[in-house]
Amino acid sequence: MEWHKNITDALLHAKIRNGEICFGGNEKLRIYGLLHCTSGKRMKRNNRVFFTSEQDAIKHHYRPCGHCLKADYVKWKVANKGVNRIQ
């Protein structure tokens, strides 16, 4: 996991091109999604984190985005039905 606020835009673009960053997430909401997701593009830089893989995001207890990863979100929602997610 890498914080957007801790890297320059040039380094971020280089990491995306090299495949080192594949997913973005919202630290406050604990949601991850695709880099081109319109929901993710609206978040504040201070809340944005990046992941190398979905497994990395899941390891950090993030859930899939309901907008760009709809099928994964539905699976997550069914699997976590009735579980209190507030930590």
C-alpha positions in Angstrom: 0.0 0.0 0.0 1.3 3.4 -1.0 -0.1 6.8 0.0 -0.8 9.3 -2.8 0.3 12.2 -0.6 3.7 10.6 -0.2 4.7 10.3 -3.9 5.1 12.8 -6.7 2.8 12.8 -9.7 5.8 11.8 -12.0 6.7 8.9 -9.8 3.0 7.8 -9.6 2.7 7.8 -13.4 5.9 5.8 -13.8 4.7 3.2 -11.3 1.4 2.9 -13.2 3.2 2.5 -16.5 5.5 -0.2 -15.0 2.6 -2.1 -13.5 3.7 -1.4 -9.9 0.3 0.2 -9.1 -2.9 -1.4 -10.4 -5.6 -0.3 -8.0 -6.5 2.8 -6.0 -8.3 3.0 -2.7 -10.0 5.4 -0.3 -8.3 5.2 3.2 -11.3 6.7 5.1 -14.0 4.5 3.4 -11.7 1.4 3.1 -12.8 0.9 -0.6 -10.5 -0.1 -3.5 -11.2 0.0 -7.2 -9.8 0.4 -10.7 -7.6 3.4 -11.4 -10.0 4.7 -14.1 -13.1 4.6 -11.8 -15.0 7.9 -11.8 -15.8 7.4 -8.1 -12.1 7.1 -7.3 -11.1 10.1 -9.3 -13.3 12.3 -7.1 -11.6 11.5 -3.8 -9.1 13.8 -2.1 -5.4 13.1 -2.6 -4.9 12.8 1.2 -7.4 9.9 1.3 -6.1 8.1 -1.7 -3.9 5.0 -1.4 -2.6 2.7 -4.1 -2.2 -1.1 -4.3 -0.1 -3.5 -6.4 -2.9 -6.0 -6.5 -6.4 -6.9 -5.3 -4.8 -9.3 -2.8 -2.8 -6.4 -1.4 -6.0 -4.3 -1.0 -7.9 -7.2 0.6 -5.0 -7.9 3.0 -5.3 -4.3 4.2 -9.1 -4.9 4.8 -10.4 -2.9 1.9 -13.6 -3.8 0.1 -14.3 -3.7 -3.7 -15.9 -0.6 -5.2 -19.6 -1.0 -6.0 -19.2 1.0 -9.1 -16.2 -0.3 -11.0 -15.9 -3.8 -9.4 -19.7 -4.5 -9.2 -19.4 -8.4 -9.3 -16.7 -8.5 -6.7 -18.6 -6.0 -4.5 -21.8 -8.2 -4.7 -19.7 -11.3 -3.6 -18.2 -9.3 -0.8 -21.6 -8.0 0.3 -23.1 -11.5 0.4 -20.0 -12.9 2.3 -20.1 -10.1 4.8 -23.9 -9.8 5.4 -24.6 -9.0 9.0 -21.0 -8.3 9.9 -20.3 -5.0 11.5 -17.5 -3.4 9.5 -16.8 -0.5 11.8 -13.3 -0.9 13.3 
